[in-house]
Amino acid sequence: MGIFTRRQTTTLEPTSAVGPRTPSPAAAGAALDPALRALTGQWSIDRPHSRIGFSVRHAMVTTVRGAFGDYDSTLYFDGARPSESRAEITIRVASVDTGVEQRDGHLVGADFFDARRHPEMTFRSTSTVHDGGETFRMAGELTIRGVTRPVELQLDYLGSVVDPFGFERAGFDGTTTIDRTDWGLVYNQRLETGGSMVSEKVRLQFDISAIRSTPLA
């Protein structure tokens, strides 16, 4: 996924306590640091230290934020050939949490995710492009309520580290904005003053701490 950068891996001392656009010529010619080859391999998302979430405008005047707590991930990073990197994430939609129980119950019902009939949503990557520096684009297919449509994530690499337990970690932020009605999530209520109760535009956010599938020796 987006684990490609010119930063060096560091080690923490213990304490007492993812259709694609054509890249620009400059981006296409950007060289990747050979040291990044060491990051090549299988990784997975460390759920306790990551967040897969979303934000959406509510009643035209505020923003509601939520996240999914239950998901599986398979990531492959290629530090020499970003185009070979790939990702797959499967999210159990019933794990949605917006901080309001009644709202969460509405989201998993038939008006939105319809978790009884469609318990999972998935993202599967189809291509990865280096835009230059520490920014990458990962195109893929997002499936919600049985509908599959293309999306593209912007990925910003944050760095890598070996933690006190011997696990190599790499962090990145991923974002994209979708129109939820493209996936059949069309429920809404119109406001008397104009506009809608829930925005059709939804921002997806991936704050990821990935760990190598096998700890370093």
Rosetta blueprint (number, residue, H / E / L):
1 M L
2 G L
3 I L
4 F L
5 T L
6 R L
7 R L
8 Q L
9 T L
10 T E
11 T E
12 L L
13 E L
14 P L
15 T L
16 S L
17 A L
18 V L
19 G L
20 P L
21 R L
22 T L
23 P L
24 S L
25 P H
26 A H
27 A H
28 A H
29 G L
30 A L
31 A L
32 L L
33 D L
34 P H
35 A H
36 L H
37 R H
38 A H
39 L H
40 T L
41 G E
42 Q E
43 W E
44 S E
45 I E
46 D L
47 R H
48 P H
49 H H
50 S L
51 R E
52 I E
53 G E
54 F E
55 S E
56 V E
57 R E
58 H E
59 A L
60 M L
61 V L
62 T E
63 T E
64 V E
65 R E
66 G E
67 A E
68 F E
69 G L
70 D L
71 Y E
72 D E
73 S E
74 T E
75 L E
76 Y E
77 F E
78 D L
79 G L
80 A L
81 R L
82 P H
83 S H
84 E H
85 S L
86 R E
87 A E
88 E E
89 I E
90 T E
91 I E
92 R E
93 V H
94 A H
95 S H
96 V E
97 D E
98 T L
99 G L
100 V L
101 E H
102 Q H
103 R H
104 D H
105 G H
106 H H
107 L H
108 V H
109 G L
110 A L
111 D L
112 F L
113 F L
114 D L
115 A L
116 R L
117 R L
118 H L
119 P L
120 E E
121 M E
122 T E
123 F E
124 R E
125 S E
126 T E
127 S E
128 T E
129 V E
130 H E
131 D E
132 G E
133 G L
134 E L
135 T E
136 F E
137 R E
138 M E
139 A E
140 G E
141 E E
142 L E
143 T E
144 I E
145 R L
146 G L
147 V E
148 T E
149 R E
150 P E
151 V E
152 E E
153 L E
154 Q E
155 L E
156 D E
157 Y E
158 L E
159 G E
160 S E
161 V E
162 V E
163 D L
164 P L
165 F L
166 G L
167 F L
168 E E
169 R E
170 A E
171 G E
172 F E
173 D E
174 G E
175 T E
176 T E
177 T E
178 I E
179 D E
180 R H
181 T H
182 D H
183 W H
184 G L
185 L L
186 V L
187 Y L
188 N L
189 Q L
190 R E
191 L L
192 E L
193 T L
194 G L
195 G L
196 S E
197 M L
198 V E
199 S E
200 E E
201 K E
202 V E
203 R E
204 L E
205 Q E
206 F E
207 D E
208 I E
209 S E
210 A E
211 I E
212 R E
213 S L
214 T L
215 P L
216 L L
217 A L
